């Protein structure tokens, strides 16, 4: 684990990213003493959307189709 101030991280961004890429954890200390942890992960592009993939995930009861109480005065 390596610790950098915000200014050091800005100046040595290549070194910071290289350390994270090698599997190390980087802690960046901000101006207000807030700590930020930088950990490298592998980004993968999301695959194409698949229509109907959430089928069966939601169940709508008959109550869903009832008018909202706020709109009762406007309905017949």
Backbone as XML, in Angstrom:
<?xml version="1.0"?>
<chain id="A" units="angstrom">
  <residue number="1" name="UNK">
    <atom name="N" x="0.857" y="-1.171" z="0.000"/>
    <atom name="CA" x="0.000" y="0.000" z="0.000"/>
    <atom name="C" x="0.897" y="1.226" z="0.000"/>
  </residue>
  <residue number="2" name="UNK">
    <atom name="N" x="0.575" y="2.178" z="-0.888"/>
    <atom name="CA" x="1.310" y="3.433" z="-0.949"/>
    <atom name="C" x="0.337" y="4.570" z="-0.701"/>
  </residue>
  <residue number="3" name="UNK">
    <atom name="N" x="0.845" y="5.611" z="-0.055"/>
    <atom name="CA" x="0.030" y="6.775" z="0.252"/>
    <atom name="C" x="0.615" y="7.986" z="-0.452"/>
  </residue>
  <residue number="4" name="UNK">
    <atom name="N" x="-0.269" y="8.750" z="-1.090"/>
    <atom name="CA" x="0.120" y="9.969" z="-1.793"/>
    <atom name="C" x="-0.787" y="11.096" z="-1.344"/>
  </residue>
  <residue number="5" name="UNK">
    <atom name="N" x="-0.251" y="12.306" z="-1.348"/>
    <atom name="CA" x="-1.136" y="13.461" z="-1.186"/>
    <atom name="C" x="-1.783" y="13.714" z="-2.535"/>
  </residue>
  <residue number="6" name="UNK">
    <atom name="N" x="-2.794" y="14.539" z="-2.547"/>
    <atom name="CA" x="-3.489" y="14.836" z="-3.795"/>
    <atom name="C" x="-2.537" y="15.475" z="-4.799"/>
  </residue>
  <residue number="7" name="UNK">
    <atom name="N" x="-1.703" y="16.385" z="-4.354"/>
    <atom name="CA" x="-0.749" y="17.045" z="-5.243"/>
    <atom name="C" x="0.273" y="16.049" z="-5.800"/>
  </residue>
  <residue number="8" name="UNK">
    <atom name="N" x="0.776" y="15.149" z="-4.954"/>
    <atom name="CA" x="1.720" y="14.134" z="-5.422"/>
    <atom name="C" x="1.064" y="13.231" z="-6.455"/>
  </residue>
  <residue number="9" name="UNK">
    <atom name="N" x="-0.191" y="12.856" z="-6.212"/>
    <atom name="CA" x="-0.904" y="11.974" z="-7.142"/>
    <atom name="C" x="-1.108" y="12.656" z="-8.482"/>
  </residue>
  <residue number="10" name="UNK">
    <atom name="N" x="-1.384" y="13.956" z="-8.464"/>
    <atom name="CA" x="-1.552" y="14.698" z="-9.717"/>
    <atom name="C" x="-0.236" y="14.747" z="-10.490"/>
  </residue>
  <residue number="11" name="UNK">
    <atom name="N" x="0.863" y="14.989" z="-9.793"/>
    <atom name="CA" x="2.158" y="15.120" z="-10.453"/>
    <atom name="C" x="2.685" y="13.769" z="-10.937"/>
  </residue>
  <residue number="12" name="UNK">
    <atom name="N" x="2.490" y="12.713" z="-10.165"/>
    <atom name="CA" x="3.028" y="11.395" z="-10.494"/>
    <atom name="C" x="1.912" y="10.411" z="-10.831"/>
  </residue>
  <residue number="13" name="UNK">
    <atom name="N" x="0.982" y="10.831" z="-11.658"/>
    <atom name="CA" x="-0.163" y="9.974" z="-11.972"/>
    <atom name="C" x="0.278" y="8.645" z="-12.580"/>
  </residue>
  <residue number="14" name="UNK">
    <atom name="N" x="1.298" y="8.677" z="-13.429"/>
    <atom name="CA" x="1.778" y="7.431" z="-14.033"/>
    <atom name="C" x="2.266" y="6.452" z="-12.962"/>
  </residue>
  <residue number="15" name="UNK">
    <atom name="N" x="2.993" y="6.956" z="-11.982"/>
    <atom name="CA" x="3.512" y="6.108" z="-10.902"/>
    <atom name="C" x="2.356" y="5.549" z="-10.061"/>
  </residue>
  <residue number="16" name="UNK">
    <atom name="N" x="1.368" y="6.388" z="-9.795"/>
    <atom name="CA" x="0.209" y="5.965" z="-9.006"/>
    <atom name="C" x="-0.542" y="4.854" z="-9.726"/>
  </residue>
  <residue number="17" name="UNK">
    <atom name="N" x="-0.809" y="5.060" z="-11.008"/>
    <atom name="CA" x="-1.553" y="4.057" z="-11.772"/>
    <atom name="C" x="-0.743" y="2.769" z="-11.943"/>
  </residue>
  <residue number="18" name="UNK">
    <atom name="N" x="0.547" y="2.886" z="-12.118"/>
    <atom name="CA" x="1.390" y="1.712" z="-12.263"/>
    <atom name="C" x="1.380" y="0.867" z="-10.990"/>
  </residue>
  <residue number="19" name="UNK">
    <atom name="N" x="1.420" y="1.525" z="-9.836"/>
    <atom name="CA" x="1.368" y="0.802" z="-8.565"/>
    <atom name="C" x="0.031" y="0.074" z="-8.409"/>
  </residue>
  <residue number="20" name="UNK">
    <atom name="N" x="-1.063" y="0.754" z="-8.756"/>
    <atom name="CA" x="-2.385" y="0.120" z="-8.660"/>
    <atom name="C" x="-2.492" y="-1.042" z="-9.644"/>
  </residue>
  <residue number="21" name="UNK">
    <atom name="N" x="-1.955" y="-0.860" z="-10.847"/>
    <atom name="CA" x="-2.014" y="-1.907" z="-11.868"/>
    <atom name="C" x="-1.239" y="-3.150" z="-11.452"/>
  </residue>
  <residue number="22" name="UNK">
    <atom name="N" x="-0.164" y="-2.952" z="-10.686"/>
    <atom name="CA" x="0.650" y="-4.071" z="-10.223"/>
    <atom name="C" x="-0.019" y="-4.829" z="-9.074"/>
  </residue>
  <residue number="23" name="UNK">
    <atom name="N" x="-1.189" y="-4.394" z="-8.679"/>
    <atom name="CA" x="-1.922" y="-5.094" z="-7.627"/>
    <atom name="C" x="-1.864" y="-4.399" z="-6.287"/>
  </residue>
  <residue number="24" name="UNK">
    <atom name="N" x="-1.199" y="-3.279" z="-6.220"/>
    <atom name="CA" x="-1.101" y="-2.547" z="-4.965"/>
    <atom name="C" x="-2.296" y="-1.649" z="-4.738"/>
  </residue>
  <residue number="25" name="UNK">
    <atom name="N" x="-2.474" y="-1.277" z="-3.510"/>
    <atom name="CA" x="-3.533" y="-0.348" z="-3.152"/>
    <atom name="C" x="-2.918" y="1.030" z="-2.979"/>
  </residue>
  <residue number="26" name="UNK">
    <atom name="N" x="-3.585" y="2.034" z="-3.517"/>
    <atom name="CA" x="-3.100" y="3.402" z="-3.425"/>
    <atom name="C" x="-4.090" y="4.199" z="-2.589"/>
  </residue>
  <residue number="27" name="UNK">
    <atom name="N" x="-3.575" y="4.902" z="-1.595"/>
    <atom name="CA" x="-4.391" y="5.794" z="-0.781"/>
    <atom name="C" x="-3.999" y="7.219" z="-1.143"/>
  </residue>
  <residue number="28" name="UNK">
    <atom name="N" x="-4.978" y="8.027" z="-1.515"/>
    <atom name="CA" x="-4.736" y="9.429" z="-1.840"/>
    <atom name="C" x="-5.396" y="10.264" z="-0.753"/>
  </residue>
  <residue number="29" name="UNK">
    <atom name="N" x="-4.599" y="11.122" z="-0.127"/>
    <atom name="CA" x="-5.107" y="11.986" z="0.938"/>
    <atom name="C" x="-5.447" y="13.335" z="0.325"/>
  </residue>
  <residue number="30" name="UNK">
    <atom name="N" x="-6.721" y="13.734" z="0.418"/>
    <atom name="CA" x="-7.184" y="14.991" z="-0.141"/>
    <atom name="C" x="-6.853" y="16.175" z="0.746"/>
  </residue>
  <residue number="31" name="UNK">
    <atom name="N" x="-7.245" y="17.357" z="0.275"/>
    <atom name="CA" x="-6.961" y="18.597" z="0.986"/>
    <atom name="C" x="-7.635" y="18.657" z="2.353"/>
  </residue>
  <residue number="32" name="UNK">
    <atom name="N" x="-8.780" y="18.051" z="2.472"/>
    <atom name="CA" x="-9.532" y="18.088" z="3.730"/>
    <atom name="C" x="-9.270" y="16.843" z="4.582"/>
  </residue>
  <residue number="33" name="UNK">
    <atom name="N" x="-8.120" y="16.187" z="4.347"/>
    <atom name="CA" x="-7.725" y="14.952" z="5.036"/>
    <atom name="C" x="-8.689" y="13.798" z="4.781"/>
  </residue>
  <residue number="34" name="UNK">
    <atom name="N" x="-9.461" y="13.906" z="3.728"/>
    <atom name="CA" x="-10.331" y="12.811" z="3.291"/>
    <atom name="C" x="-9.461" y="11.818" z="2.533"/>
  </residue>
  <residue number="35" name="UNK">
    <atom name="N" x="-9.586" y="10.536" z="2.817"/>
    <atom name="CA" x="-8.770" y="9.513" z="2.160"/>
    <atom name="C" x="-9.570" y="8.844" z="1.046"/>
  </residue>
  <residue number="36" name="UNK">
    <atom name="N" x="-8.911" y="8.628" z="-0.076"/>
    <atom name="CA" x="-9.512" y="7.953" z="-1.217"/>
    <atom name="C" x="-8.665" y="6.731" z="-1.540"/>
  </residue>
  <residue number="37" name="UNK">
    <atom name="N" x="-9.307" y="5.596" z="-1.733"/>
    <atom name="CA" x="-8.594" y="4.357" z="-2.034"/>
    <atom name="C" x="-8.735" y="4.060" z="-3.522"/>
  </residue>
  <residue number="38" name="UNK">
    <atom name="N" x="-7.624" y="3.828" z="-4.181"/>
    <atom name="CA" x="-7.608" y="3.535" z="-5.604"/>
    <atom name="C" x="-7.160" y="2.091" z="-5.783"/>
  </residue>
  <residue number="39" name="UNK">
    <atom name="N" x="-8.016" y="1.283" z="-6.393"/>
    <atom name="CA" x="-7.705" y="-0.121" z="-6.637"/>
    <atom name="C" x="-7.981" y="-0.407" z="-8.107"/>
  </residue>
  <residue number="40" name="UNK">
    <atom name="N" x="-7.059" y="-1.022" z="-8.793"/>
    <atom name="CA" x="-7.228" y="-1.328" z="-10.209"/>
    <atom name="C" x="-8.190" y="-2.509" z="-10.388"/>
  </residue>
  <residue number="41" name="UNK">
    <atom name="N" x="-9.068" y="-2.386" z="-11.354"/>
    <atom name="CA" x="-9.952" y="-3.480" z="-11.737"/>
    <atom name="C" x="-9.916" y="-3.617" z="-13.254"/>
  </residue>
  <residue number="42" name="UNK">
    <atom name="N" x="-10.401" y="-4.717" z="-13.739"/>
    <atom name="CA" x="-10.450" y="-4.930" z="-15.186"/>
    <atom name="C" x="-11.826" y="-4.529" z="-15.682"/>
  </residue>
  <residue number="43" name="UNK">
    <atom name="N" x="-11.843" y="-3.603" z="-16.636"/>
    <atom name="CA" x="-13.097" y="-3.122" z="-17.202"/>
    <atom name="C" x="-13.440" y="-3.959" z="-18.424"/>
  </residue>
  <residue number="44" name="UNK">
    <atom name="N" x="-14.662" y="-4.422" z="-18.473"/>
    <atom name="CA" x="-15.130" y="-5.148" z="-19.647"/>
    <atom name="C" x="-16.350" y="-4.422" z="-20.201"/>
  </residue>
  <residue number="45" name="UNK">
    <atom name="N" x="-16.422" y="-4.355" z="-21.497"/>
    <atom name="CA" x="-17.564" y="-3.707" z="-22.142"/>
    <atom name="C" x="-18.817" y="-4.531" z="-21.856"/>
  </residue>
  <residue number="46" name="UNK">
    <atom name="N" x="-19.913" y="-3.851" z="-21.537"/>
    <atom name="CA" x="-21.144" y="-4.608" z="-21.330"/>
    <atom name="C" x="-21.600" y="-5.227" z="-22.649"/>
  </residue>
  <residue number="47" name="UNK">
    <atom name="N" x="-22.182" y="-6.398" z="-22.545"/>
    <atom name="CA" x="-22.657" y="-7.086" z="-23.734"/>
    <atom name="C" x="-23.919" y="-6.441" z="-24.278"/>
  </residue>
  <residue number="48" name="UNK">
    <atom name="N" x="-24.401" y="-6.921" z="-25.392"/>
    <atom name="CA" x="-25.619" y="-6.349" z="-25.958"/>
    <atom name="C" x="-26.822" y="-6.619" z="-25.050"/>
  </residue>
  <residue number="49" name="UNK">
    <atom name="N" x="-27.759" y="-5.703" z="-25.080"/>
    <atom name="CA" x="-28.957" y="-5.866" z="-24.263"/>
    <atom name="C" x="-29.775" y="-7.037" z="-24.788"/>
  </residue>
  <residue number="50" name="UNK">
    <atom name="N" x="-30.416" y="-7.724" z="-23.883"/>
    <atom name="CA" x="-31.186" y="-8.891" z="-24.259"/>
    <atom name="C" x="-32.646" y="-8.634" z="-23.898"/>
  </residue>
  <residue number="51" name="UNK">
    <atom name="N" x="-33.515" y="-8.385" z="-24.889"/>
    <atom name="CA" x="-34.920" y="-8.110" z="-24.583"/>
    <atom name="C" x="-35.560" y="-9.278" z="-23.839"/>
  </residue>
  <residue number="52" name="UNK">
    <atom name="N" x="-36.321" y="-8.948" z="-22.807"/>
    <atom name="CA" x="-37.033" y="-9.966" z="-22.047"/>
    <atom name="C" x="-36.203" y="-10.634" z="-20.970"/>
  </residue>
  <residue number="53" name="UNK">
    <atom name="N" x="-34.998" y="-10.148" z="-20.723"/>
    <atom name="CA" x="-34.134" y="-10.812" z="-19.748"/>
    <atom name="C" x="-34.647" y="-10.664" z="-18.317"/>
  </residue>
  <residue number="54" name="UNK">
    <atom name="N" x="-35.520" y="-9.696" z="-18.054"/>
    <atom name="CA" x="-36.046" y="-9.497" z="-16.700"/>
    <atom name="C" x="-37.429" y="-10.130" z="-16.535"/>
  </residue>
  <residue number="55" name="UNK">
    <atom name="N" x="-37.843" y="-10.908" z="-17.504"/>
    <atom name="CA" x="-39.165" y="-11.520" z="-17.443"/>
    <atom name="C" x="-39.277" y="-12.394" z="-16.195"/>
  </residue>
  <residue number="56" name="UNK">
    <atom name="N" x="-40.363" y="-12.191" z="-15.439"/>
    <atom name="CA" x="-40.592" y="-12.951" z="-14.228"/>
    <atom name="C" x="-39.943" y="-12.342" z="-12.999"/>
  </residue>
  <residue number="57" name="UNK">
    <atom name="N" x="-39.176" y="-11.274" z="-13.167"/>
    <atom name="CA" x="-38.511" y="-10.634" z="-12.034"/>
    <atom name="C" x="-39.460" y="-9.738" z="-11.246"/>
  </residue>
  <residue number="58" name="UNK">
    <atom name="N" x="-40.498" y="-9.226" z="-11.891"/>
    <atom name="CA" x="-41.453" y="-8.337" z="-11.232"/>
    <atom name="C" x="-42.845" y="-8.952" z="-11.291"/>
  </residue>
  <residue number="59" name="UNK">
    <atom name="N" x="-43.570" y="-8.780" z="-10.217"/>
    <atom name="CA" x="-44.948" y="-9.263" z="-10.173"/>
    <atom name="C" x="-45.843" y="-8.062" z="-9.874"/>
  </residue>
  <residue number="60" name="UNK">
    <atom name="N" x="-46.770" y="-7.781" z="-10.767"/>
    <atom name="CA" x="-47.698" y="-6.677" z="-10.572"/>
    <atom name="C" x="-49.023" y="-7.236" z="-10.083"/>
  </residue>
  <residue number="61" name="UNK">
    <atom name="N" x="-49.478" y="-6.747" z="-8.953"/>
    <atom name="CA" x="-50.777" y="-7.175" z="-8.434"/>
    <atom name="C" x="-51.866" y="-6.323" z="-9.066"/>
  </residue>
  <residue number="62" name="UNK">
    <atom name="N" x="-53.110" y="-6.708" z="-8.872"/>
    <atom name="CA" x="-54.234" y="-5.939" z="-9.416"/>
    <atom name="C" x="-54.279" y="-4.538" z="-8.827"/>
  </residue>
  <residue number="63" name="UNK">
    <atom name="N" x="-53.746" y="-4.380" z="-7.627"/>
    <atom name="CA" x="-53.720" y="-3.071" z="-6.983"/>
    <atom name="C" x="-52.913" y="-2.058" z="-7.804"/>
  </residue>
  <residue number="64" name="UNK">
    <atom name="N" x="-51.947" y="-2.529" z="-8.561"/>
    <atom name="CA" x="-51.121" y="-1.646" z="-9.385"/>
    <atom name="C" x="-51.974" y="-0.867" z="-10.377"/>
  </residue>
  <residue number="65" name="UNK">
    <atom name="N" x="-53.039" y="-1.499" z="-10.881"/>
    <atom name="CA" x="-53.866" y="-0.877" z="-11.913"/>
    <atom name="C" x="-54.983" y="-0.001" z="-11.343"/>
  </residue>
  <residue number="66" name="UNK">
    <atom name="N" x="-55.119" y="0.016" z="-10.033"/>
    <atom name="CA" x="-56.130" y="0.870" z="-9.397"/>
    <atom name="C" x="-55.673" y="2.323" z="-9.459"/>
  </residue>
  <residue number="67" name="UNK">
    <atom name="N" x="-56.659" y="3.267" z="-9.604"/>
    <atom name="CA" x="-56.265" y="4.680" z="-9.619"/>
    <atom name="C" x="-55.673" y="5.101" z="-8.269"/>
  </residue>
  <residue number="68" name="UNK">
    <atom name="N" x="-54.763" y="6.034" z="-8.316"/>
    <atom name="CA" x="-54.151" y="6.543" z="-7.097"/>
    <atom name="C" x="-55.181" y="7.341" z="-6.299"/>
  </residue>
  <residue number="69" name="UNK">
    <atom name="N" x="-55.115" y="7.281" z="-4.965"/>
    <atom name="CA" x="-56.083" y="8.014" z="-4.151"/>
    <atom name="C" x="-56.106" y="9.513" z="-4.444"/>
  </residue>
  <residue number="70" name="UNK">
    <atom name="N" x="-54.972" y="10.077" z="-4.817"/>
    <atom name="CA" x="-54.915" y="11.506" z="-5.109"/>
    <atom name="C" x="-55.760" y="11.882" z="-6.318"/>
  </residue>
  <residue number="71" name="UNK">
    <atom name="N" x="-56.015" y="10.920" z="-7.203"/>
    <atom name="CA" x="-56.766" y="11.202" z="-8.428"/>
    <atom name="C" x="-58.226" y="10.766" z="-8.346"/>
  </residue>
  <residue number="72" name="UNK">
    <atom name="N" x="-58.664" y="10.237" z="-7.201"/>
    <atom name="CA" x="-60.062" y="9.807" z="-7.036"/>
    <atom name="C" x="-61.063" y="10.912" z="-7.381"/>
  </residue>
  <residue number="73" name="UNK">
    <atom name="N" x="-60.830" y="12.185" z="-6.952"/>
    <atom name="CA" x="-61.794" y="13.233" z="-7.296"/>
    <atom name="C" x="-61.938" y="13.472" z="-8.787"/>
  </residue>
  <residue number="74" name="UNK">
    <atom name="N" x="-60.957" y="13.108" z="-9.564"/>
    <atom name="CA" x="-60.992" y="13.373" z="-11.002"/>
    <atom name="C" x="-61.532" y="12.207" z="-11.815"/>
  </residue>
  <residue number="75" name="UNK">
    <atom name="N" x="-61.779" y="11.084" z="-11.174"/>
    <atom name="CA" x="-62.304" y="9.922" z="-11.884"/>
    <atom name="C" x="-63.787" y="9.795" z="-11.628"/>
  </residue>
  <residue number="76" name="UNK">
    <atom name="N" x="-64.449" y="9.110" z="-12.507"/>
    <atom name="CA" x="-65.915" y="8.963" z="-12.375"/>
    <atom name="C" x="-66.267" y="7.775" z="-11.533"/>
  </residue>
</chain>
